[in-house]
């Protein structure tokens, strides 16, 4: 697999911020003790059910993004890396999508799937 066919990894800080943020959001939404502690010691939060719904809303958003990246990776000629792009994008979302779109930009219009004009 050539370098251009490998999955580009976003900076470590993206992983820490997004995975950490989603973890905290999940705890706020699904742990009454954590929600109460956070509200008392850090800052007030919406109702715990609201935090849970926000967390659950992230799932279809990241799933849709990962399917988009899987298709885009296939479209630009890197089918061997498609699953890795999709998995990475499901976990961290935007930073992964942005890297793949940046890679695809010179070759394929990410919205239409047609060859980019020179």
C-alpha positions in Angstrom: 0.0 0.0 0.0 1.5 3.3 -1.0 1.6 6.4 1.2 -1.3 8.0 -0.7 -3.4 4.9 0.0 -2.9 4.9 3.7 -5.2 6.5 6.2 -4.1 9.9 7.3 -4.3 10.3 11.1 -5.5 13.5 12.7 -3.3 15.1 15.3 -3.4 13.4 18.7 -5.1 16.5 20.3 -8.2 15.8 18.1 -8.4 12.3 19.4 -8.1 13.5 23.0 -10.6 16.3 22.6 -13.3 14.3 20.7 -13.0 10.9 22.4 -12.7 12.6 25.8 -15.6 15.0 25.1 -17.8 12.2 24.0 -16.9 10.2 27.0 -17.7 13.0 29.4 -21.0 13.7 27.5 -21.9 10.0 27.8 -21.2 10.0 31.5 -23.2 13.2 31.9 -26.1 11.6 30.1 -26.1 8.1 31.6 -24.6 8.4 35.1 -26.7 10.2 37.6 -23.8 10.5 40.1 -21.5 12.0 37.5 -24.2 14.4 36.3 -24.8 15.6 39.8 -21.1 15.9 40.6 -20.5 17.9 37.4 -23.4 20.2 38.0 -22.2 20.9 41.6 -18.5 21.3 40.9 -17.9 22.4 37.3 -21.0 24.1 35.9 -24.8 23.7 35.7 -26.0 21.3 33.0 -29.3 20.7 31.3 -31.4 17.8 32.5 -29.6 14.4 32.4 -32.1 13.2 29.8 -31.1 16.1 27.5 -27.4 15.2 27.8 -28.3 11.6 27.0 -30.2 12.7 23.8 -27.3 14.9 22.7 -25.0 11.9 23.1 -27.3 9.6 21.2 -27.7 12.2 18.4 -23.9 11.9 17.9 -24.2 8.3 16.8 -26.2 8.8 13.5 -24.1 11.9 12.7 -20.9 10.0 13.0 -22.3 7.0 11.3 -23.4 9.2 8.3 -20.0 10.8 8.2 -18.3 7.4 8.3 -20.4 6.1 5.4 -19.6 9.2 3.4 -15.9 8.7 4.0 -16.1 5.0 3.1 -17.8 6.0 -0.3 -15.3 8.8 -0.9 -12.3 6.6 -0.2 -13.6 4.1 -2.8 -14.3 6.8 -5.2 -10.8 8.2 -5.1 -9.3 4.8 -5.7 -8.3 3.6 -2.3 -10.7 0.8 -1.6 -8.3 -1.0 0.7 -8.3 1.9 3.1 -12.1 2.5 3.0 -12.9 0.5 6.1 -10.1 2.2 8.1 -11.3 5.7 7.0 -14.9 4.7 8.0 -13.9 3.4 11.4 -11.7 6.4 12.2 -14.4 8.8 11.1 -17.0 7.1 13.2 -14.8 7.6 16.2 -13.6 11.2 15.7 -15.8 12.6 13.0 -14.9 15.9 11.4 -11.1 15.8 11.6 -11.0 12.5 9.7 -13.6 13.6 7.1 -11.6 16.8 6.6 -8.4 14.9 5.9 -10.0 12.6 3.4 -11.7 15.5 1.6 -8.4 17.3 1.5 -6.8 14.2 -0.1 -9.7 13.8 -2.6 -9.9 17.5 -3.6 -7.3 17.4 -6.4 -8.9 14.2 -7.9 -12.6 14.1 -7.3 -15.2 16.7 -6.4 -16.4 15.4 -3.0 -20.0 16.4 -3.6 -20.6 15.3 -7.1 -18.1 12.4 -7.5 -16.9 13.8 -10.8 -13.2 14.5 -11.7 -12.1 17.8 -10.6 -11.4 20.3 -13.3 -7.9 21.8 -13.7 
